[in-house]
Amino acid sequence: MQTTEELLGRFLDALAPLHPRAVWAHGSLAGGDYREGRSDLDLIAVLPGPPDRTAVRQVVALHRRLRRAPLAAKLHCGYLAPATLDDPGRSHLTWAHGQVLRRPVTPVTRRELHAFGRVLHGEPPARLLPPVRDRELRAFVVRDQRDFWRPAVDKARLWRRDIWVDLGLLTFARATVTLREGRLISKREALAVLPVLGAPAEVVEDITRRRYADPAPADDGTWLTRRAGLARAYLGPAIDALVATYG
């Protein structure tokens, strides 16, 4: 079976005709918490200029060529240009979840790249990417909890899915540490923080097992319903309190 490093090598070879100035990894792959086959491959490519139609077609074609490879479905990449790197609110061409999207490179991602980004090709983040001020990072974290995650808690149908439970609780724990201490932590560290923050033990154990041990056993829906209720009952008041303190 193809390994992560082999997939990254194929990706870099396919990207070469676009002459990237840099390719960086962030997230779990860069932060030391990567789990092959379970974690996403979060990448940033800095192209010489803003992608035109030809470049967009090339990007789509190279990802479609890779998609049959094992792990390729988890490879996500944002495409930036030097002239647009300084605006964290600007959306950029992104390949994620098997399609073309437009997404910003958030202050959290930018801070990750400066703190522990992995250089796969070309120049390091410090040479191209403006630093993220602490005030800017804190403001983004509060907005993300208040404007994205808090409304999502009220959408009950979402919380029967693993990804919402996992990211909801882990992002809250990471946000709390960032706002309290000004630093970023990994998902593994967030799992250790959650019990201290009063998160329901059953849910934390479920996330830990699925991420680091065996997949969850078959369920008739009873546990999914209970887990969703526990997660939502915890996160709603917890986010409200966090935003009230730091917003």
KAMOWO-V233663 format. One line per field, one symbol per residue. burial: b if it has 24 or more other ideal C-beta (glycine too) atoms within 12 Angstrom, else e. Layout:
burial = ???
This chain:
burial = eeebeebbebbbebbeebebbbbbbbbbbbbebbbeebbbbbbbbbbeeebeeebeebbbebbeebeebebbebbbbbbbbeebbeebeeebbbbbeeebeebbbbbbbbbbbbbbbbbbbbeebeebbeebeeebbbbbbbbbbbebbbebbeeeebbeebebbbbbbbbbbbbbbbbeeeebbbbeebbebbeebebbeebbebbbebbeeeeeeeeeeeebeebbebbbebbbebbeebbeebe
